[in-house]
């Protein structure tokens, strides 16, 4: 876990922070697996004229897992793209207010929207125990689609932490001892 300068973090929610951090760091290693897998697919395809659908689909599964699970960790590290023409020159309290408003006005509704929209889609996939449409594809498409629900859940967890941190910063509370 990395501390952001000017942001007072509350130690009361350390397990949630750690869960998001550990999950993000864990799937970050899948990017190396994706590079090696892509290299293997290319060598097999163009060097030996071999190809398997399940191998190509596994690359998609890895990509989705990295994107979905690491999104909350990236938010925790303040690593998402931001246009900070004004933000960078603001005081810590003003930045915290912008973060609070942005989280409550944009991030939380977005996550709730994704949950509401994706729930029937994912549950129907589980009902069918959906598999790949391709012959020789991976048989667990319903698990891949379940990751759609994991994205807003993890982001909502980090949004909660961001709201708590922003309120602490706005109030001028000292960070709890970690």
N, C-alpha and C positions, 0 to 999 in steps of 0.2 A: 504494500500500500504506500502511495506517495502522498505526502502532504502538499496541498496547494498553498502558495504564499497568500497571506491575507485572509484565508478562510479558516474559521474556527470550527474544528470538527468535534463532535460529541462522542466521547468514549462509550456512552451508554448503548450505542448500537454497533459496537465493535464486531459481534458475530455476523451481522448482515454485511458490513463493510468487507470483512474477511472473506465471506462467501462469494461476493461479487469479484473481489480481487483474485482469489484462488481460481475461480471458474474461468476468469478471463486469461490469467497466466497459463492455465492448463491448456485451453484451446489454442492459445497463441502458438504453441508448439506444432499444432496441426498444419500451420502454414508451411513448415519445413516438409512435412509429409506430403502436402499438396504439390510442392515443387518436385520432390522426388518421384511422386506418382505421375505427374505430367511428363517428366523426363522419360520415365519408363514407358508410358503410353506412346510417346512419340517414337522412341527407339523400336518398340515392338511393331508399331504401325508401318513406319517407313524403312526400318532396317530389316524386318523379318516378315512383313506383310501379315501381321497378326493383330487381332483386336477383339476385345471382349466388351460387351455392353456393360456388364456389371462393374468392370474396372473403370470405365468412363463415368458411370453413375456414382461410383464411390467418391470420385473427385467432386461431384456436385454436392454430395452429402457432407463432405468435409468443408467445402466452401460455405455452405449454409450454416453449419455448426459454428464455424469461426465467426462469421458475421453476426449471427444471432446472439451467441453467448458472450462475445467480447464487446458488444455494443455498450452494455452497462458499465463494464470496466473502463472503457474508453471515456465514457461520461464521468466516471469517478476520477479519472486522471485529468479531466478537462481537456481531452484530446480531440474533441470534435471540432470541425471547422467553424470558425466564428469570424464575422466581419467586425473588427473591433476598432473602428475609427474613433469612437468616443469611449468605448469600454476600457481601453488600456490606460486612459488618462484619468479615469474616475477613482474616487476614494474606495476603500474596501467596502464601506457601508453602501455606497451607491451601486457598486458591482453586485453586492449581495442582493440588493433590491431588484436589480435587473434580472439576476438569476432566479430569484423567487417568483417574479412576475412571469418570466419565460417558462419556468417549470410548471406553474399552476395554469397558465393560459394556453400553453402549447403542448408541452410534453405529456402531462397527465391526460388531457382529453384525447390526444393521439393514441396513447397506450390503451385507454378505455375503448376507443373506437376499434382498434385492432382486435382486442379481446372479444368484443361483441360480434364483429363481422367474422372473425376466424373460428369462433367456437362451433357453429354448425358445420362448417367446412371440415374441420378436424374431427369432430365427433362422427360425421358421416364416413370419413375415411377409416376411422377405427371400427365402425359398424361393419364396413365391408372387408376389414383387414386388408386394405388396398395394397396392391403390389404394382410393380412396374408394368407399363403397357408393352414394353419391349420384351421379346423373347430373350431369355438369358439375362434379364435385368434383375436388380435387387428386389427381394420379396418384401421389404419393410417400408414401403412408401408412407404408410400411416405414421411411422416413427419420425420420418423426416418432416411430415406436415405438423406433427406435434411441436416441433421446434418453433413454429409460428406463434404458438401461445407462450413459449418461454421468453421470447423477446420482450413483450410488454410487461410480463411479470418481473423480470430482472430490471427493466428500465423503471418500473414503478417503485421497486425497492430502492434503487439509486435516487429516484426523484424524491422519495420520502427523506432520504439522508440529505439531499441537497436543500430541501426545504428547512430541515432542522438546522443545518449548518448556516444557511442564509439568515434565519431568524436569530441564531446566536451572534452572528456577525453584526446584524442590524442593531440588536440590543446592546452590543458591546460586551457580551459575556466572554469571559476567558474560556479558552478551550479546556475541556475536562482532561485531567491527567490520563494519559494512555499508558 
